[in-house]
């Protein structure tokens, strides 16, 4: 079975790579693959997402109809591209047939595909990451050029920012993982749902209809099997609502509607070790790297052992890994809007939200805290107050929790002031005056200090035992949150 499955995957990848245009660029081959093999994720999807976002802001009926027309046009563009599907999409749908024929082969093929796509990225992405690091470093070193005039420094800063944006775009376009395959399947599913009877007929004549409708069940099965599932598309910062809802409904059907789940989300600025922390605590497989490694929001389902279910009162744990906030390659306005949306989703879905910071201070996330408080206050229909845990990374002192009492006091003062300002703006100052009025927060218990992940100097550095011990302490505290929280059934 292993040999047959590996041959199947190898044939898929060979056909995919052979289909590259003759004028392919050596620096971005995977970007060309994505554009030719996964066309539904291109401009059509971006235009649809932008129109959908803008449609929620307009109140004029005429403008609303205009946005609806733009969305319909984008879907028609997707349907047209599906009239002649790419060889990769056809092969992926053929792989979906193994789901019905042999479930063990199905899981094996998808795991092999994930490993091979990861290998492609490992081969092609490092030079692009180095380019990103170079411009990221230069964007912060402008002031060190004392020989330049103010005007020259401004021009250099603009140039560095433009190059940083371009480097980030190259990384995004050249990233090719299993999540992009499922993003494409999701767009096929949504385009099929949107299409008229005649359009569906055309689509069904080029692709097997019964396998299109089974995409959501396949994604749910892979979630149960340990794969991460993309909730928010990080490239367009949008949720494919129909696709995500149907996948979660299929998941609920598979595991049982009566099952109870506990959701842990994490927020923090870029490259502060969010994915590493989740991987260490729960054995997850979120990708880790410097820069914007995680894009959007991913969820992973973790079953709770049977002997723990009675004590914890839950059957499953869902962890949400989020994109790093305050990305330097984004403009201030774009970054603020994106961060606001990501924080609202993460805090709104999580029973416990981990706020991950670098160092002892909290100034770097002060504006993020304001976003979180606004999100909490606006959740009028929230069934319960979620909890909040603060994690300070790279604090080497073993007695940091005792020695940083004053820092925690300043954190509480900042949180209370932020809550007061947000409540006044929302005209709810009579209800919310302190941070504890909005969210369950116990600073002596819910502020954790972590040393660095590695100790020693490369190439002889090793994983810090202190980091592992703190991760174990945090994990144990989160398990206690399970048993003290109210039951929540699986809801989509």
Secondary structure as GFF3:
##gff-version 3
##sequence-region A 1 492
A	DSSP	alpha_helix	2	18	.	.	.	ID=ss1
A	DSSP	alpha_helix	29	37	.	.	.	ID=ss2
A	DSSP	three_ten_helix	39	41	.	.	.	ID=ss3
A	DSSP	alpha_helix	43	55	.	.	.	ID=ss4
A	DSSP	alpha_helix	61	81	.	.	.	ID=ss5
A	DSSP	three_ten_helix	82	84	.	.	.	ID=ss6
A	DSSP	alpha_helix	87	101	.	.	.	ID=ss7
A	DSSP	alpha_helix	103	139	.	.	.	ID=ss8
A	DSSP	three_ten_helix	142	144	.	.	.	ID=ss9
A	DSSP	alpha_helix	150	174	.	.	.	ID=ss10
A	DSSP	alpha_helix	178	194	.	.	.	ID=ss11
A	DSSP	alpha_helix	197	206	.	.	.	ID=ss12
A	DSSP	alpha_helix	209	213	.	.	.	ID=ss13
A	DSSP	alpha_helix	215	224	.	.	.	ID=ss14
A	DSSP	beta_strand	229	233	.	.	.	ID=ss15
A	DSSP	alpha_helix	241	255	.	.	.	ID=ss16
A	DSSP	beta_strand	261	268	.	.	.	ID=ss17
A	DSSP	alpha_helix	274	282	.	.	.	ID=ss18
A	DSSP	beta_strand	296	303	.	.	.	ID=ss19
A	DSSP	alpha_helix	306	312	.	.	.	ID=ss20
A	DSSP	beta_strand	316	322	.	.	.	ID=ss21
A	DSSP	alpha_helix	332	349	.	.	.	ID=ss22
A	DSSP	beta_strand	352	358	.	.	.	ID=ss23
A	DSSP	three_ten_helix	363	365	.	.	.	ID=ss24
A	DSSP	alpha_helix	366	378	.	.	.	ID=ss25
A	DSSP	beta_strand	387	393	.	.	.	ID=ss26
A	DSSP	alpha_helix	400	403	.	.	.	ID=ss27
A	DSSP	alpha_helix	405	425	.	.	.	ID=ss28
A	DSSP	alpha_helix	435	438	.	.	.	ID=ss29
A	DSSP	beta_strand	447	449	.	.	.	ID=ss30
A	DSSP	beta_strand	454	455	.	.	.	ID=ss31
A	DSSP	beta_strand	462	463	.	.	.	ID=ss32
A	DSSP	alpha_helix	465	484	.	.	.	ID=ss33
###
